[in-house]
Amino acid sequence: MRFFYLFFISVIFLCCKGQAVVKLVRNPRMFGPFASDLTVHQKYIPPPATIDLGRTSLHPGELVVRDTFNASTVLLQLFPGNFSRQPDAYEKDSLNLIWWTCKDCDTITYEYAWWASSEFSETYPFPDSSWNTTQLLGEVAFKLGKKDYRGLVFFHSNQTIPEFCGRFLGAPTGIALFRKCGPDYVLENFSPLLGSYGSFSQPIYPEFSIAGSERLLIDFTTYNGGPGSEYTEVKELFIPYKNGFKKVLREEFLSCVNTPRGNWRTTLHVVDSTDTLGYSDLVLETSGDFHGRYFYGDNDYGWLFDGAPGVFANKARKAIADSTSFSFTLKRHYAFISNSYKLTQSSMNSKRIRPPKGPYQAAWVLE
């Protein structure tokens, strides 16, 4: 039912901050005003020199980066289209864009991670047959055991203002990981499109964590919501797998703000991250308040219970029936089983609290 509340375009900005074990060096000029605030200029029409990749696959094959690892140059090797430096939307800075097509590549379909659900799903084709732009989103350096790695995170667009993604479309995002071999870097894992992620018209940065002995975990967490409605988040976790990546966990019941019905947020904890053979266990710890007086039956924003463990859902439904409030801490424990994370245990502590008084003021900024 989430999509029933998303008919209008919002210009509310959401501040998202994350703490990653491995620091991602971000593109400092990526974020700016919303696309809906801007006037589309003729200069954003793609240049006639857009280059076809001349491949049957978006995978570049064997790729060795000699000597100096320059992120922009390497990205152009991954997508050898037409490099263009052009003004950003406010003409105060420049964007490094790669314009390309791939007429012989198979079409990939994707869906916006935050919007996808069992009730609603809309897919989009990639790559676009008219043009595609690819931009560097961030660069990361890390070690797995004694091995040094460099990673690139990038996103694609076929929008006329390419530094933004759609309000409820997200940014098609990919990753490439290179392992250092002597003075060179060799492409080890590549995916041109892991999924579509974005918060309020802007791409998001994943977090890289070490989750076990020589094990890498990549976390995409997307916030969004309709104007005047709840803001919630979706988390998808990936690991390097064979020569690509594999999604190992998706959770939807994580955080909720900008609503009188409650306010809760979730933190991801990696258990014994350096001493575990294989992937470490994970704990999602969710804390906050729930106010039943602002609900009007199961049909009123019932999607808030999507994915919620029974221990929370039962308590929440009783609070709705009694018009009471409670604070809670919910812990969900996951173990890595058969190449994915499985929920093994849920527990919750809660206590009754006084419901809020007076008119509700939405604290919509996520801290």
Backbone hydrogen bonds in HBPLUS format (Angstrom, degrees):
<---DONOR---> <-ACCEPTOR-->    atom                        ^
c    i                          cat <-CA-CA->   ^        H-A-AA   ^      H-
h    n   atom  resd res      DA  || num        DHA   H-A  angle D-A-AA Bond
n    s   type  num  typ     dist DA aas  dist angle  dist       angle   num
A0004-PHE N   A0001-MET O   3.10 MM   3  5.76 159.6  2.15 120.2 125.9     1
A0005-TYR N   A0002-ARG O   3.25 MM   3  6.13 166.5  2.27 123.6 126.8     2
A0006-LEU N   A0003-PHE O   3.33 MM   3  5.28 162.6  2.36 111.8 110.8     3
A0022-VAL N   A0208-PHE O   2.93 MM 186  5.28 158.3  1.98 164.8 159.4     4
A0025-VAL N   A0139-GLU O   2.60 MM 114  5.01 155.2  1.66 169.6 163.3     5
A0139-GLU N   A0025-VAL O   2.83 MM 114  5.01 153.9  1.90 139.2 147.3     6
A0027-ASN N   A0137-LEU O   3.25 MM 110  5.62 155.2  2.32 140.0 133.8     7
A0030-MET N   A0027-ASN O   3.34 MM   3  5.68 158.6  2.39 122.0 120.1     8
A0037-ASP N   A0034-PHE O   2.98 MM   3  5.37 153.8  2.05 109.1 117.4     9
A0038-LEU N   A0035-ALA O   3.13 MM   3  5.42 164.0  2.16 112.1 117.1    10
A0044-TYR N   A0041-HIS O   3.21 MM   3  5.97 167.2  2.22 119.8 123.4    11
A0045-ILE N   A0042-GLN O   3.12 MM   3  5.83 171.1  2.13 123.3 125.6    12
A0050-THR N   A0047-PRO O   3.33 MM   3  6.08 144.9  2.46 124.8 123.5    13
A0101-THR N   A0051-ILE O   3.04 MM  50  6.21 142.6  2.18 133.4 135.3    14
A0053-LEU N   A0101-THR O   2.85 MM  48  6.22 155.1  1.91 156.0 158.7    15
A0187-LEU N   A0063-LEU O   2.96 MM 124  5.48 170.6  1.97 167.7 169.5    16
A0065-VAL N   A0185-TYR O   2.68 MM 120  4.98 170.4  1.69 159.3 160.8    17
A0185-TYR N   A0065-VAL O   2.94 MM 120  4.98 155.6  2.00 140.8 148.6    18
A0074-VAL N   A0070-ASN O   2.88 MM   4  6.06 162.3  1.91 162.3 168.2    19
A0075-LEU N   A0071-ALA O   2.93 MM   4  6.11 156.7  1.98 148.8 155.0    20
A0076-LEU N   A0072-SER O   3.19 MM   4  6.40 147.9  2.29 138.4 146.3    21
A0077-GLN N   A0073-THR O   3.11 MM   4  6.49 134.9  2.32 138.3 150.6    22
A0077-GLN N   A0074-VAL O   3.00 MM   3  4.98 127.0  2.29  94.7 109.3    23
A0078-LEU N   A0074-VAL O   3.00 MM   4  6.39 144.0  2.13 146.8 157.0    24
A0079-PHE N   A0075-LEU O   2.95 MM   4  6.23 150.9  2.04 146.1 154.1    25
A0081-GLY N   A0079-PHE O   2.71 MM   2  5.71 137.2  1.89 112.7  98.4    26
A0082-ASN N   A0099-TRP O   2.82 MM  17  5.02 166.0  1.84 150.0 150.1    27
A0099-TRP N   A0082-ASN O   2.90 MM  17  5.02 170.7  1.91 139.0 139.1    28
A0084-SER N   A0097-LEU O   2.77 MM  13  5.17 157.7  1.82 157.7 159.5    29
A0097-LEU N   A0084-SER O   2.81 MM  13  5.17 176.2  1.81 163.1 162.8    30
A0086-GLN N   A0095-LEU O   3.07 MM   9  5.41 148.8  2.17 144.4 150.7    31
A0095-LEU N   A0086-GLN O   2.69 MM   9  5.41 157.1  1.74 157.9 164.2    32
A0088-ASP N   A0093-ASP O   2.86 MM   5  5.61 149.3  1.95 137.9 137.1    33
A0091-GLU N   A0088-ASP O   2.99 MM   3  5.06 159.3  2.04 108.5 114.9    34
A0098-ILE N   A0134-THR O   3.17 MM  36  5.16 139.0  2.34 136.2 147.2    35
A0134-THR N   A0098-ILE O   2.98 MM  36  5.16 140.5  2.14 131.9 144.2    36
A0100-TRP N   A0132-ASN O   2.94 MM  32  5.38 156.1  2.00 150.5 156.8    37
A0132-ASN N   A0100-TRP O   2.95 MM  32  5.38 126.7  2.24 148.8 164.5    38
A0105-CYS N   A0102-CYS O   3.17 MM   3  5.43 163.1  2.20 110.1 115.3    39
A0108-ILE N   A0126-PHE O   2.52 MM  18  5.00 175.7  1.52 168.9 167.2    40
A0126-PHE N   A0108-ILE O   2.68 MM  18  5.00 127.7  1.95 148.5 163.3    41
A0110-TYR N   A0124-TYR O   2.93 MM  14  5.36 149.8  2.02 144.1 153.9    42
A0124-TYR N   A0110-TYR O   2.76 MM  14  5.36 146.6  1.87 149.2 160.8    43
A0115-TRP N   A0112-TYR O   3.14 MM   3  5.52 122.7  2.49 106.2 119.9    44
A0116-ALA N   A0112-TYR O   3.01 MM   4  6.04 146.9  2.12 160.5 170.5    45
A0113-ALA N   A0196-SER O   3.01 MM  83  5.80 172.1  2.02 154.7 156.8    46
A0117-SER N   A0120-PHE O   2.86 MM   3  5.22 142.4  2.01 158.1 165.0    47
A0133-THR N   A0157-SER O   2.79 MM  24  5.22 153.7  1.86 154.5 162.3    48
A0157-SER N   A0133-THR O   2.88 MM  24  5.22 137.0  2.07 143.9 152.0    49
A0135-GLN N   A0155-PHE O   2.96 MM  20  5.64 160.9  2.00 160.6 166.5    50
A0155-PHE N   A0135-GLN O   3.05 MM  20  5.64 154.4  2.11 151.6 159.7    51
A0137-LEU N   A0153-VAL O   2.74 MM  16  5.33 155.0  1.80 142.7 146.3    52
A0138-GLY N   A0153-VAL O   3.08 MM  15  5.15 149.2  2.18 143.4 140.0    53
A0153-VAL N   A0138-GLY O   2.91 MM  15  5.15 169.1  1.92 153.9 152.3    54
A0140-VAL N   A0151-GLY O   2.93 MM  11  5.00 158.2  1.98 142.0 145.7    55
A0151-GLY N   A0140-VAL O   2.75 MM  11  5.00 159.6  1.79 152.9 155.4    56
A0142-PHE N   A0149-TYR O   3.15 MM   7  5.39 158.7  2.20 134.5 140.0    57
A0149-TYR N   A0142-PHE O   2.82 MM   7  5.39 155.6  1.88 173.7 171.3    58
A0144-LEU N   A0147-LYS O   2.94 MM   3  5.29 154.0  2.01 148.3 156.2    59
A0147-LYS N   A0144-LEU O   3.12 MM   3  5.29 162.2  2.16 125.5 125.2    60
A0180-LYS N   A0148-ASP O   2.89 MM  32  5.45 170.8  1.90 158.3 157.4    61
A0150-ARG N   A0178-PHE O   2.90 MM  28  5.18 153.6  1.97 145.6 153.6    62
A0178-PHE N   A0150-ARG O   2.74 MM  28  5.18 164.6  1.76 163.4 168.4    63
A0152-LEU N   A0176-ALA O   2.85 MM  24  5.24 158.3  1.90 152.8 160.1    64
A0176-ALA N   A0152-LEU O   2.98 MM  24  5.24 151.8  2.06 146.7 153.7    65
A0154-PHE N   A0174-GLY O   3.09 MM  20  5.48 166.8  2.10 146.1 149.4    66
A0174-GLY N   A0154-PHE O   2.90 MM  20  5.48 163.4  1.93 150.9 156.0    67
A0156-HIS N   A0172-PRO O   2.92 MM  16  5.50 155.2  1.98 156.1 164.3    68
A0164-PHE N   A0161-ILE O   3.28 MM   3  6.27 168.2  2.30 132.0 133.9    69
A0165-CYS N   A0201-SER O   2.99 MM  36  4.92 171.1  2.00 126.1 128.2    70
A0169-LEU N   A0166-GLY O   3.26 MM   3  4.50 167.9  2.28 100.0  96.9    71
A0170-GLY N   A0166-GLY O   3.32 MM   4  5.49 169.0  2.34 131.6 129.1    72
A0171-ALA N   A0197-TYR O   2.93 MM  26  5.20 162.4  1.96 111.3 116.7    73
A0197-TYR N   A0171-ALA O   3.11 MM  26  5.20 155.9  2.17 131.7 126.8    74
A0173-THR N   A0195-GLY O   2.87 MM  22  5.80 173.9  1.87 175.1 173.0    75
A0194-LEU N   A0173-THR O   2.68 MM  21  5.88 157.1  1.73 154.4 159.8    76
A0175-ILE N   A0191-SER O   3.06 MM  16  5.59 140.4  2.23 147.8 158.7    77
A0191-SER N   A0175-ILE O   2.96 MM  16  5.59 153.3  2.03 164.9 170.8    78
A0177-LEU N   A0189-ASN O   2.77 MM  12  5.06 165.4  1.79 152.4 155.8    79
A0188-GLU N   A0177-LEU O   2.86 MM  11  5.78 171.5  1.87 156.0 158.8    80
A0189-ASN N   A0177-LEU O   3.29 MM  12  5.06 166.2  2.31 133.9 136.9    81
A0179-ARG N   A0186-VAL O   2.88 MM   7  5.31 156.9  1.93 152.4 148.6    82
A0186-VAL N   A0179-ARG O   2.86 MM   7  5.31 166.3  1.88 149.3 149.1    83
A0181-CYS N   A0184-ASP O   2.75 MM   3  5.26 161.1  1.79 142.4 149.1    84
A0184-ASP N   A0181-CYS O   3.10 MM   3  5.26 150.5  2.19 130.6 126.3    85
A0190-PHE N   A0243-ASN O   2.96 MM  53  6.42 154.1  2.03 139.4 140.7    86
A0199-SER N   A0202-GLN O   2.84 MM   3  5.42 145.4  1.96 163.2 161.2    87
A0202-GLN N   A0199-SER O   3.33 MM   3  5.42 151.3  2.42 101.4 109.6    88
A0207-GLU N   A0219-ASP O   2.89 MM  12  4.99 153.9  1.96 136.1 143.8    89
A0219-ASP N   A0207-GLU O   2.82 MM  12  4.99 164.4  1.85 150.0 155.3    90
A0209-SER N   A0217-LEU O   2.87 MM   8  5.14 164.5  1.89 154.9 159.5    91
A0217-LEU N   A0209-SER O   2.84 MM   8  5.14 158.3  1.89 159.0 160.5    92
A0211-ALA N   A0215-ARG O   2.94 MM   4  5.36 147.9  2.04 132.9 141.2    93
A0280-SER N   A0211-ALA O   3.06 MM  69  5.20 159.9  2.11 110.1 114.9    94
A0212-GLY N   A0273-SER O   2.54 MM  61  4.33 130.7  1.78 128.1 129.7    95
A0213-SER N   A0276-THR O   2.91 MM  63  5.68 157.8  1.96 166.4 162.4    96
A0218-ILE N   A0238-PHE O   2.89 MM  20  5.04 169.2  1.90 153.2 154.2    97
A0238-PHE N   A0218-ILE O   2.82 MM  20  5.04 156.5  1.88 146.0 153.8    98
A0220-PHE N   A0236-GLU O   2.94 MM  16  5.29 178.3  1.94 163.9 163.9    99
A0236-GLU N   A0220-PHE O   2.86 MM  16  5.29 162.1  1.89 155.1 161.2   100
A0222-THR N   A0234-VAL O   2.90 MM  12  5.36 156.9  1.95 157.6 160.7   101
A0234-VAL N   A0222-THR O   2.94 MM  12  5.36 146.3  2.05 142.7 153.3   102
A0224-ASN N   A0232-THR O   3.09 MM   8  5.89 149.3  2.18 161.4 169.9   103
A0232-THR N   A0224-ASN O   2.99 MM   8  5.89 147.5  2.10 175.5 170.1   104
A0229-SER N   A0226-GLY O   3.03 MM   3  5.08 155.2  2.09 129.5 126.7   105
A0231-TYR N   A0257-VAL O   3.00 MM  26  5.29 163.4  2.03 144.8 147.1   106
A0257-VAL N   A0231-TYR O   3.02 MM  26  5.29 150.2  2.11 142.2 151.6   107
A0235-LYS N   A0251-GLU O   2.97 MM  16  5.35 171.0  1.98 161.0 164.0   108
A0251-GLU N   A0235-LYS O   2.95 MM  16  5.35 157.3  2.00 149.7 156.9   109
A0237-LEU N   A0249-LEU O   2.91 MM  12  5.15 161.5  1.94 147.7 152.5   110
A0248-VAL N   A0237-LEU O   2.82 MM  11  5.68 159.9  1.86 145.3 152.3   111
A0239-ILE N   A0246-LYS O   2.99 MM   7  5.48 146.7  2.10 143.1 152.9   112
A0246-LYS N   A0239-ILE O   2.92 MM   7  5.48 153.9  1.99 155.1 163.7   113
A0241-TYR N   A0244-GLY O   2.93 MM   3  5.29 172.0  1.94 120.1 122.8   114
A0244-GLY N   A0241-TYR O   2.81 MM   3  5.29 157.2  1.86 142.7 142.9   115
A0341-TYR N   A0248-VAL O   2.87 MM  93  5.56 168.0  1.89 140.4 144.6   116
A0256-CYS N   A0264-TRP O   2.77 MM   8  5.33 153.6  1.84 150.8 152.6   117
A0264-TRP N   A0256-CYS O   3.02 MM   8  5.33 150.1  2.12 139.1 148.5   118
A0291-HIS N   A0261-ARG O   2.88 MM  30  4.96 172.8  1.88 133.3 132.0   119
A0263-ASN N   A0289-ASP O   3.03 MM  26  5.42 148.3  2.14 135.3 143.4   120
A0289-ASP N   A0263-ASN O   2.98 MM  26  5.42 150.4  2.07 134.5 139.5   121
A0265-ARG N   A0287-SER O   3.02 MM  22  5.75 153.8  2.09 153.8 155.2   122
A0287-SER N   A0265-ARG O   2.99 MM  22  5.75 154.4  2.06 163.7 165.8   123
A0267-THR N   A0285-GLU O   2.92 MM  18  5.30 155.6  1.98 141.0 147.4   124
A0285-GLU N   A0267-THR O   2.96 MM  18  5.30 169.7  1.97 157.2 157.9   125
A0269-HIS N   A0283-VAL O   2.81 MM  14  5.05 159.7  1.85 154.7 160.7   126
A0283-VAL N   A0269-HIS O   2.90 MM  14  5.05 154.7  1.97 147.8 152.5   127
A0271-VAL N   A0281-ASP O   2.95 MM  10  5.32 172.8  1.95 155.4 154.5   128
A0282-LEU N   A0334-TYR O   3.01 MM  52  5.08 156.5  2.07 135.1 142.7   129
A0334-TYR N   A0282-LEU O   2.79 MM  52  5.08 164.1  1.81 156.3 156.8   130
A0284-LEU N   A0332-ARG O   2.93 MM  48  5.19 156.9  1.98 148.2 154.0   131
A0332-ARG N   A0284-LEU O   2.96 MM  48  5.19 154.2  2.03 141.4 149.8   132
A0286-THR N   A0330-LEU O   2.74 MM  44  4.94 165.7  1.76 154.0 157.7   133
A0330-LEU N   A0286-THR O   2.64 MM  44  4.94 164.9  1.66 155.8 159.0   134
A0288-GLY N   A0328-PHE O   3.10 MM  40  5.69 152.5  2.18 154.6 157.6   135
A0328-PHE N   A0288-GLY O   2.90 MM  40  5.69 154.5  1.96 160.6 164.5   136
A0290-PHE N   A0326-PHE O   2.83 MM  36  5.46 149.9  1.92 156.8 167.0   137
A0326-PHE N   A0290-PHE O   2.96 MM  36  5.46 152.9  2.04 149.8 158.3   138
A0294-TYR N   A0291-HIS O   3.48 MM   3  6.27 167.4  2.50 117.9 120.8   139
A0292-GLY N   A0324-THR O   2.81 MM  32  5.29 151.7  1.89 157.3 157.6   140
A0295-PHE N   A0292-GLY O   3.14 MM   3  5.57 166.6  2.15 118.6 119.9   141
A0300-ASP N   A0297-GLY O   3.09 MM   3  5.61 164.1  2.12 116.9 122.0   142
A0304-LEU N   A0301-TYR O   3.12 MM   3  6.02 170.8  2.13 123.3 126.2   143
A0305-PHE N   A0302-GLY O   3.07 MM   3  5.92 167.8  2.09 123.0 126.5   144
A0306-ASP N   A0303-TRP O   2.91 MM   3  5.16 165.1  1.93 112.7 117.5   145
A0308-ALA N   A0305-PHE O   2.97 MM   3  5.12 165.0  1.99 123.0 126.4   146
A0312-PHE N   A0309-PRO O   3.02 MM   3  5.61 136.7  2.21 115.0 125.4   147
A0313-ALA N   A0309-PRO O   3.03 MM   4  6.28 171.7  2.04 157.6 159.8   148
A0314-ASN N   A0310-GLY O   2.92 MM   4  5.83 167.8  1.93 150.6 153.1   149
A0316-ALA N   A0312-PHE O   2.85 MM   4  6.04 161.6  1.89 160.2 166.1   150
A0317-ARG N   A0313-ALA O   2.97 MM   4  6.08 162.0  2.00 149.6 153.8   151
A0318-LYS N   A0314-ASN O   3.21 MM   4  6.38 152.6  2.29 141.9 148.8   152
A0319-ALA N   A0315-LYS O   3.05 MM   4  6.32 151.6  2.14 143.7 151.7   153
A0320-ILE N   A0316-ALA O   2.94 MM   4  6.24 146.8  2.05 147.7 156.9   154
A0321-ALA N   A0317-ARG O   3.04 MM   4  6.28 158.6  2.09 143.7 148.9   155
A0322-ASP N   A0318-LYS O   2.94 MM   4  6.15 148.6  2.04 146.4 155.0   156
A0323-SER N   A0319-ALA O   2.79 MM   4  5.53 113.4  2.24 134.9 149.3   157
A0324-THR N   A0319-ALA O   2.99 MM   5  4.85 152.4  2.07 134.6 141.8   158
A0323-SER N   A0320-ILE O   3.36 MM   3  5.03 149.1  2.46  92.4 101.2   159
A0353-ILE N   A0325-SER O   3.06 MM  28  5.46 165.1  2.08 120.0 124.1   160
A0327-SER N   A0351-LYS O   2.92 MM  24  5.56 154.6  1.98 162.4 164.7   161
A0351-LYS N   A0327-SER O   3.06 MM  24  5.56 149.9  2.16 145.2 151.7   162
A0329-THR N   A0349-ASN O   2.88 MM  20  5.40 147.5  1.99 155.4 162.8   163
A0349-ASN N   A0329-THR O   3.09 MM  20  5.40 157.1  2.14 146.7 150.2   164
A0331-LYS N   A0347-SER O   2.86 MM  16  5.41 171.3  1.87 164.9 167.7   165
A0347-SER N   A0331-LYS O   2.99 MM  16  5.41 152.8  2.06 151.1 158.9   166
A0333-HIS N   A0345-GLN O   2.84 MM  12  5.17 169.7  1.85 157.6 161.0   167
A0344-THR N   A0333-HIS O   2.80 MM  11  5.72 171.1  1.81 157.1 160.2   168
A0335-ALA N   A0342-LYS O   2.96 MM   7  5.47 154.1  2.03 151.9 154.6   169
A0342-LYS N   A0335-ALA O   2.86 MM   7  5.47 166.8  1.88 154.9 156.4   170
A0337-ILE N   A0340-SER O   2.79 MM   3  5.58 150.0  1.88 174.6 166.7   171
A0340-SER N   A0337-ILE O   3.24 MM   3  5.58 139.2  2.42 107.1 117.6   172
